[in-house]
Amino acid sequence: MIILVPLIRLLMSFIDLYTYIVFASVIVSWLMAANVLNMHKAWVNQIVNALYTLTEPVLNVIRRFVKPVGGLDFSPVVLLFGLYFIQNLLWQILTHL
């Protein structure tokens, strides 16, 4: 029981970090669509690839169930709601310990 509290807090921190990564991925995809990012620069390409590697496996699973509507991809929104739900569930467990 004593190890459960730090473990839950660590998991909640990872969820916070992953939430920021999802937001960054969405913003980068918008910048790529608007042709603002120069993909010929190595550091930009590395950042985009890192964000893609971290988010796309989860987003692809969500896209199987939530199809794009009118060209808009709502899978990041579903992912963020899911992360929020999991974090609230962990918070409820943490407050009851």
N, C-alpha and C positions, 0 to 999 in steps of 0.2 A: 504494500500500500504506500510505503514511503517513497518508492521509486516511481510510482504512477504519476504523481503530481509533476515532477520535472519532465517526465516523458510526454505528458499531455501538453505542457507548456512548449516543449521543443517542437512537437508536432504542429501546434498552433503557429509557431514562428515560421516553420516551413510553409504552412498554408499562406501566411502573410507574404512571404518571399515569392511564392509561386503566383500569387495574385498580381504582384507587381510585374512579374515576368509576362503574364498574360496581357496586362495592360500595355506593356512595352511592345509586345508582338502585334497587338491590334494597331497601335500608333505607327509602327514600322510598316505594316501592310498598307495603311492609308498613305503614308509617304511614298511607298513604292508605286502605288496606283496613280498617285499624282505626279510621278516622275520627278520627285524632289531629291531622293537619295541617289547618289552616284555609286552604282554597284561595281564600278571598275576599280574603286579603291579597296585595298585588301582589308583594312580594318572594318569598313562598312560591311563587306561581304562576310567577314568572320562573325560580326555581331548578328547579322541577319540569319546566318546558318545556325548559330547557337540558339537564338530564339526559336527558329523553326524546329530544331532538334528537341528542344524542351517542351514545346507546346503541341506540335502537330500530332504526335501519337494519341494524345488524349482527345484533341479536337476531332480527329478522324473517327474515333469511336462515337462521339456525340453526333457527328454529321451523318452517321448511318440512320439515326432516328429523327434528327431535325434537319430537314432539307432546306437549302437556301430559298428564300421567298423574294421574288422580284430582284434577284441579283444580290440580295443582302444575306450575309452569313450570320446567323444568330447563335452559332455554336459557342463563341467566346462568352456570350451573355449567359447561356445555359451553364457553362463551366463555372463562371463567376458566382452564379446563384448556388450551384452545388458546393463550391468551396465555402461560401458564406454559411450554408446550411450545416456543413460538417463542422465548421469552426464554432457555430452556435451550439451544436450538439456536444462538442468537446468542452465548451465553456460550462454548459449545464452539468456535465459529469464532474468537472473540476470544482464547481461550487457546492456540489453535494458530498464531496469527500471530506 
